[in-house]
C-alpha cells in the first residue's frame, strides 16, 4: 500500500515537458495514485522544470519555494532540464526531497517508492552523454490539443543553448513505434495532435527514416482530425515536407520556424546551420503553396556582438517577411555555452529595449494576419470556457477565435464565422455549423 496517494504536477517550459509530465502521471496512475491540482493537498508534487533562460531558472526556484511554503510536508520531486543542469542548486532548497536528471526522470515512480522505505534525499542526475534512450510520451487530459513527443535531444550545440547539455544527443523511435503512440493518443480522445521534440526535423536519422516518412503515415491515421508540426529548424524543413502539408487534409497550414537573427553575421556567431537566404526561401515556399498559412518565428535579441546596425538588419528582415507572429526572447548568459567567449556583450537594458521593439512588430504582424480573414468562415477546434462565459478555439491556420460558451462544442471541430479582431489580437466569432474538413 502506498504511503502517498495523491500526486500533483507543475510543468514549466515547452510542449515537450507537458507531454512528459502526462506520461509520468500515467505511470503513477497505474500504481494507484490519483492526480490532483496543486491546491488540493497532494502528498507528492512533481515539478518538471525548464532551463532555456536564466529567467526560467529563477521561476523554477521561486515556484519550488512557494509550493513548499503553501504545502508544508509535501514530498517534492524536481525533474527536467534545470534538474539535469543544476541539481545541487535545487537540492539545496529546503523541502526538496528528490532531484532527477534526464536519465532518471522516467524512473520517478520507482524512486518515490524507494524513498518511502529509506527516507533519504535523492539527487540522481548522471552524465548527459550516457542518456541515449528515447522514452515516448504524449499529453492527455490536460488540454484539447495533445502533444506527441516524437524526438528528444539535439546534436546542434548552438552558441546560446544548453538543451544538448540538459537532454543529450538527438534520438527518436521508429515510424512504426511512433504511430502506435499516436494511436494511443487518439484512443484517449485526441482531436488534434501536435508533434513535439527538441529538434523534430532530425526525426528518424538513426533508423534511416525521416520526418516526411512519419507525417505521411500519420496522415493516414483514423480518428484524429488535425496534426500540427511544432517548431522545426529551417534547414530541416524541406520542400517535400512543405508540399505534403499543403496537400494534406489533416496537417494544418501552420509552421513555427526559429530564425533567432535576421543578420547573417549573428547567425554565424550563434552557430546556426542556415543563413537568411535559405530562411527567406522557406517562407516564400510556404506562402506560395499555402497562402493562408500561419507562420510563427523565434527571435533572440541582444546576442553578444549584436550592435545597433546588426539589430536593424534583423528588424528589417523580419518586417519584410510575410510571417504571422514572433516569439521574442531576450538573450541571457548560460553556463557552459560558447557564446560566453564572445567579448562584445550587449547591455541588458538595450537587450530589453530590442525585445520590446520586436514584440511591437509581432503585434502589428499578428493584427495584419488576422484582419485578412475577417468575414471568412473557418473550422475551429473548441476548448473549454473562460471566466467570462465565453469559449475559444483555434482555426486550422492557428487564429484564436472566441464565441459564447456552448458545452456541446468542447473538443469538437465546427465552423465559425470570423467577425472582428479584438484589441488583444484574437478574433470575435460566431459558431456556424459542424465541419469535418479543414480549409487550406
KAKATA-V762577 format. One record per residue. N is the residue number from 1. RES is the residue in one letter. SS is DSSP state (alpha for helix, beta for strand, coil for the rest). PHI is phi as a letter, one per 20 degrees, with the letter a starting at -180 (none if undefined). OMEGA is omega in radians with two decimals (999 if undefined). Layout:
{{N:RES:SS:PHI:OMEGA} {N:RES:SS:PHI:OMEGA}}
//
This chain:
{{1:X:coil:none:-3.13} {2:X:coil:f:3.02} {3:X:coil:f:-3.12} {4:X:coil:d:-3.11} {5:X:coil:c:-3.13} {6:X:beta:d:-3.10} {7:X:beta:c:3.09} {8:X:beta:c:3.12} {9:X:beta:c:2.97} {10:X:beta:c:-3.01} {11:X:beta:d:3.09} {12:X:coil:d:2.95} {13:X:coil:n:-2.82} {14:X:coil:e:3.09} {15:X:alpha:g:3.13} {16:X:alpha:f:3.10} {17:X:alpha:f:3.12} {18:X:alpha:f:3.13} {19:X:alpha:f:-3.11} {20:X:alpha:f:3.07} {21:X:alpha:f:3.11} {22:X:alpha:f:3.12} {23:X:alpha:f:3.10} {24:X:alpha:f:3.13} {25:X:alpha:f:3.11} {26:X:alpha:f:3.08} {27:X:alpha:g:3.14} {28:X:alpha:f:3.11} {29:X:alpha:f:3.11} {30:X:alpha:f:3.12} {31:X:coil:d:3.02} {32:X:coil:n:3.11} {33:X:coil:e:3.06} {34:X:beta:e:3.12} {35:X:beta:e:3.14} {36:X:coil:c:3.06} {37:X:coil:e:-3.09} {38:X:coil:f:-3.10} {39:X:coil:e:-3.13} {40:X:coil:d:3.07} {41:X:coil:l:3.12} {42:X:coil:f:3.02} {43:X:coil:e:3.13} {44:X:beta:c:3.06} {45:X:beta:c:3.12} {46:X:beta:d:3.08} {47:X:beta:d:-3.13} {48:X:beta:e:-2.86} {49:X:beta:d:3.05} {50:X:coil:d:3.09} {51:X:coil:b:-3.04} {52:X:coil:f:3.08} {53:X:coil:c:3.06} {54:X:alpha:f:3.11} {55:X:alpha:f:3.11} {56:X:alpha:f:3.08} {57:X:alpha:f:-3.11} {58:X:alpha:f:3.14} {59:X:alpha:f:3.13} {60:X:alpha:f:-3.13} {61:X:alpha:f:-3.13} {62:X:alpha:f:-3.12} {63:X:alpha:f:3.12} {64:X:alpha:g:-3.12} {65:X:alpha:f:-3.11} {66:X:alpha:f:-3.13} {67:X:alpha:f:-3.13} {68:X:alpha:f:3.12} {69:X:alpha:f:-3.10} {70:X:alpha:e:-3.11} {71:X:coil:c:-3.12} {72:X:coil:g:3.13} {73:X:coil:n:3.13} {74:X:coil:f:3.08} {75:X:beta:e:-3.07} {76:X:beta:d:3.04} {77:X:beta:d:-3.13} {78:X:beta:d:3.14} {79:X:beta:c:3.04} {80:X:beta:o:-2.97} {81:X:alpha:f:3.13} {82:X:alpha:f:3.13} {83:X:alpha:f:3.11} {84:X:alpha:f:-3.03} {85:X:alpha:f:-3.04} {86:X:coil:c:-3.05} {87:X:alpha:f:-3.09} {88:X:alpha:f:3.10} {89:X:alpha:f:3.12} {90:X:alpha:f:-3.10} {91:X:alpha:f:-3.13} {92:X:coil:f:3.12} {93:X:coil:f:-3.13} {94:X:coil:g:3.11} {95:X:coil:o:3.09} {96:X:beta:f:-3.10} {97:X:beta:e:-3.01} {98:X:beta:b:3.06} {99:X:beta:c:-3.11} {100:X:beta:c:3.12} {101:X:coil:e:-3.00} {102:X:coil:f:-3.07} {103:X:coil:f:-3.02} {104:X:coil:d:-2.99} {105:X:alpha:f:-3.14} {106:X:alpha:e:2.97} {107:X:alpha:d:-3.07} {108:X:alpha:g:3.14} {109:X:alpha:g:3.11} {110:X:alpha:f:-3.14} {111:X:alpha:f:3.13} {112:X:alpha:f:-3.12} {113:X:alpha:f:3.06} {114:X:alpha:f:3.12} {115:X:alpha:f:-3.13} {116:X:alpha:f:-3.11} {117:X:alpha:e:-3.05} {118:X:alpha:d:3.04} {119:X:coil:m:-3.12} {120:X:coil:e:3.06} {121:X:coil:g:-3.09} {122:X:beta:d:2.97} {123:X:beta:c:-3.02} {124:X:beta:c:3.14} {125:X:coil:d:3.13} {126:X:coil:m:-3.13} {127:X:coil:e:-3.10} {128:X:alpha:f:3.12} {129:X:alpha:f:-3.14} {130:X:alpha:e:-3.12} {131:X:coil:e:-3.05} {132:X:coil:c:-3.08} {133:X:coil:e:3.02} {134:X:coil:e:3.11} {135:X:coil:d:-3.12} {136:X:coil:f:3.08} {137:X:beta:a:3.01} {138:X:beta:b:3.11} {139:X:coil:e:3.10} {140:X:coil:b:3.11} {141:X:coil:n:-3.10} {142:X:coil:e:-3.09} {143:X:coil:b:-3.07} {144:X:coil:f:3.12} {145:X:beta:e:3.11} {146:X:beta:d:3.09} {147:X:beta:e:-3.13} {148:X:beta:d:3.13} {149:X:beta:f:-3.14} {150:X:coil:d:-3.06} {151:X:coil:b:3.11} {152:X:beta:b:3.08} {153:X:coil:m:-3.10} {154:X:coil:b:3.12} {155:X:coil:d:-2.92} {156:X:coil:e:3.13} {157:X:coil:l:3.01} {158:X:coil:f:-2.95} {159:X:coil:f:-3.05} {160:X:coil:e:-2.80} {161:X:coil:d:3.09} {162:X:coil:d:-3.02} {163:X:alpha:g:3.08} {164:X:alpha:f:3.11} {165:X:alpha:f:-3.10} {166:X:alpha:e:-3.04} {167:X:alpha:c:3.06} {168:X:coil:n:-3.07} {169:X:coil:f:-3.13} {170:X:coil:f:3.13} {171:X:beta:b:3.12} {172:X:coil:b:3.05} {173:X:coil:e:3.08} {174:X:coil:f:3.04} {175:X:alpha:g:-3.09} {176:X:alpha:f:-3.14} {177:X:alpha:f:-3.13} {178:X:alpha:f:3.08} {179:X:alpha:f:3.10} {180:X:alpha:f:3.11} {181:X:alpha:f:3.12} {182:X:alpha:f:3.13} {183:X:alpha:f:3.08} {184:X:alpha:f:3.13} {185:X:alpha:f:3.11} {186:X:alpha:f:3.13} {187:X:alpha:f:3.12} {188:X:coil:e:3.04} {189:X:coil:o:-3.11} {190:X:coil:f:3.02} {191:X:coil:e:3.11} {192:X:beta:c:-3.14} {193:X:beta:d:3.09} {194:X:beta:d:3.13} {195:X:beta:f:-3.07} {196:X:beta:c:3.10} {197:X:coil:r:3.07} {198:X:coil:e:-3.12} {199:X:coil:b:-2.93} {200:X:alpha:f:3.08} {201:X:alpha:f:3.14} {202:X:alpha:e:-3.11} {203:X:coil:g:2.92} {204:X:coil:n:-3.04} {205:X:alpha:g:-3.08} {206:X:alpha:f:-3.10} {207:X:alpha:e:-3.08} {208:X:coil:m:3.11} {209:X:coil:d:3.10} {210:X:coil:b:-3.07} {211:X:alpha:f:3.10} {212:X:alpha:f:3.08} {213:X:alpha:g:-3.09} {214:X:alpha:f:-3.03} {215:X:alpha:f:3.07} {216:X:alpha:f:3.14} {217:X:alpha:f:3.13} {218:X:alpha:f:-3.12} {219:X:coil:f:-3.12} {220:X:coil:e:-3.06} {221:X:coil:f:3.13} {222:X:coil:e:2.99} {223:X:coil:n:3.12} {224:X:coil:c:-3.06} {225:X:coil:e:-2.94} {226:X:beta:b:2.91} {227:X:beta:c:2.95} {228:X:beta:c:3.00} {229:X:beta:e:3.10} {230:X:coil:f:-3.02} {231:X:coil:g:-3.13} {232:X:coil:c:-3.10} {233:X:coil:f:-3.08} {234:X:coil:f:3.13} {235:X:coil:f:3.12} {236:X:coil:d:3.07} {237:X:coil:e:-3.02} {238:X:coil:e:3.04} {239:X:alpha:g:-3.13} {240:X:alpha:f:3.10} {241:X:alpha:f:3.13} {242:X:alpha:g:-3.11} {243:X:alpha:f:3.12} {244:X:alpha:f:3.11} {245:X:alpha:g:3.14} {246:X:alpha:f:-3.09} {247:X:alpha:e:-3.04} {248:X:coil:f:3.02} {249:X:coil:e:-3.03} {250:X:coil:d:3.12} {251:X:beta:e:-3.00} {252:X:coil:f:3.11} {253:X:coil:f:-3.05} {254:X:beta:b:3.12} {255:X:beta:c:2.98} {256:X:beta:c:-2.96} {257:X:beta:c:3.14} {258:X:beta:f:3.01} {259:X:beta:d:-3.13} {260:X:beta:m:3.01} {261:X:coil:b:3.06} {262:X:coil:e:3.12} {263:X:coil:d:-3.07} {264:X:alpha:f:3.10} {265:X:alpha:f:-3.14} {266:X:alpha:f:3.09} {267:X:alpha:g:3.11} {268:X:alpha:f:3.12} {269:X:alpha:f:3.11} {270:X:alpha:f:-3.08} {271:X:coil:m:3.04} {272:X:coil:f:-2.98} {273:X:coil:d:3.11} {274:X:coil:b:3.04} {275:X:coil:c:-2.98} {276:X:alpha:f:3.14} {277:X:alpha:f:3.09} {278:X:alpha:f:-3.13} {279:X:alpha:g:3.14} {280:X:alpha:f:3.13} {281:X:alpha:f:3.12} {282:X:alpha:f:-3.13} {283:X:alpha:f:-3.13} {284:X:alpha:f:3.11} {285:X:alpha:f:3.13} {286:X:alpha:f:-3.08} {287:X:alpha:f:3.12} {288:X:alpha:f:-3.09} {289:X:alpha:e:-3.11} {290:X:coil:c:-3.07} {291:X:coil:g:-3.12} {292:X:coil:e:-3.03} {293:X:coil:f:3.01} {294:X:beta:e:-3.11} {295:X:beta:c:3.08} {296:X:beta:e:-3.02} {297:X:beta:c:2.98} {298:X:beta:e:3.10} {299:X:beta:c:3.06} {300:X:beta:d:3.09} {301:X:beta:d:3.01} {302:X:coil:m:3.05} {303:X:coil:f:-3.12} {304:X:coil:g:-3.13} {305:X:coil:n:3.07} {306:X:coil:e:3.10} {307:X:coil:e:-3.08} {308:X:alpha:g:-3.10} {309:X:alpha:f:-3.13} {310:X:alpha:f:3.06} {311:X:alpha:f:3.12} {312:X:alpha:f:3.08} {313:X:alpha:f:3.11} {314:X:alpha:f:-3.12} {315:X:alpha:g:-3.11} {316:X:alpha:f:3.11} {317:X:alpha:f:-3.12} {318:X:alpha:f:-3.12} {319:X:alpha:f:-3.11} {320:X:alpha:e:-3.11} {321:X:coil:e:3.09} {322:X:coil:e:3.13} {323:X:coil:d:-2.92} {324:X:coil:d:3.14} {325:X:beta:a:3.12} {326:X:beta:c:2.81} {327:X:beta:d:-3.04} {328:X:beta:d:-3.14} {329:X:beta:d:3.04} {330:X:beta:e:-3.12} {331:X:coil:g:3.01} {332:X:coil:c:-3.11} {333:X:coil:f:3.12} {334:X:coil:c:3.14} {335:X:coil:g:3.01} {336:X:coil:m:3.05} {337:X:coil:d:-3.06} {338:X:alpha:f:3.09} {339:X:alpha:f:3.14} {340:X:alpha:f:-3.13} {341:X:alpha:e:-3.11} {342:X:coil:e:-2.97} {343:X:coil:f:-2.99} {344:X:coil:f:-3.04} {345:X:coil:e:3.12} {346:X:coil:e:3.11} {347:X:coil:g:-3.06} {348:X:alpha:g:3.13} {349:X:alpha:f:3.13} {350:X:alpha:f:3.09} {351:X:alpha:g:-3.10} {352:X:alpha:f:3.12} {353:X:alpha:f:3.12} {354:X:alpha:f:3.08} {355:X:alpha:g:3.14} {356:X:alpha:g:-3.12} {357:X:alpha:f:-3.12} {358:X:alpha:f:3.07} {359:X:alpha:f:3.03} {360:X:alpha:f:3.08} {361:X:alpha:g:3.14} {362:X:alpha:f:3.14} {363:X:alpha:g:-3.14} {364:X:alpha:f:3.14} {365:X:alpha:f:-3.13} {366:X:alpha:f:3.11} {367:X:alpha:f:3.13} {368:X:alpha:f:3.13} {369:X:alpha:f:-3.10} {370:X:alpha:f:-3.09} {371:X:alpha:f:3.10} {372:X:coil:g:-2.97} {373:X:coil:d:3.07} {374:X:coil:f:-3.08} {375:X:coil:n:3.12} {376:X:coil:e:2.97} {377:X:beta:d:-3.10} {378:X:beta:c:3.13} {379:X:beta:f:-3.10} {380:X:beta:c:2.98} {381:X:beta:e:-2.98} {382:X:beta:e:3.10} {383:X:beta:d:-3.01} {384:X:beta:f:-3.10} {385:X:beta:f:2.96} {386:X:coil:d:-3.01} {387:X:coil:f:-3.06} {388:X:coil:e:-3.13} {389:X:coil:m:3.09} {390:X:beta:d:3.02} {391:X:beta:c:-3.14} {392:X:beta:c:3.08} {393:X:beta:a:-3.11} {394:X:beta:c:3.06} {395:X:beta:f:3.07} {396:X:coil:g:-3.14} {397:X:coil:e:2.87} {398:X:coil:m:2.98} {399:X:coil:e:3.11} {400:X:beta:f:-3.09} {401:X:beta:c:3.12} {402:X:beta:d:3.07} {403:X:beta:c:3.02} {404:X:beta:g:-3.05} {405:X:coil:f:3.08} {406:X:coil:b:-3.05} {407:X:alpha:g:-3.08} {408:X:alpha:f:-3.09} {409:X:alpha:e:-3.07} {410:X:coil:g:-3.12} {411:X:coil:m:3.06} {412:X:coil:c:3.03} {413:X:beta:e:3.06} {414:X:beta:b:-3.13} {415:X:beta:f:3.03} {416:X:beta:c:3.01} {417:X:beta:e:-3.09} {418:X:beta:e:-2.95} {419:X:beta:d:-3.04} {420:X:beta:b:3.13} {421:X:beta:e:3.11} {422:X:coil:f:3.08} {423:X:coil:g:3.10} {424:X:coil:e:2.96} {425:X:coil:m:2.84} {426:X:coil:d:-3.10} {427:X:beta:d:3.01} {428:X:beta:f:-3.07} {429:X:beta:c:3.08} {430:X:beta:c:3.11} {431:X:beta:f:-3.10} {432:X:beta:d:-3.10} {433:X:beta:b:-3.13} {434:X:beta:f:3.13} {435:X:coil:c:3.13} {436:X:coil:d:-3.09} {437:X:coil:c:-3.13} {438:X:coil:f:3.02} {439:X:coil:e:3.06} {440:X:coil:d:999}}
//
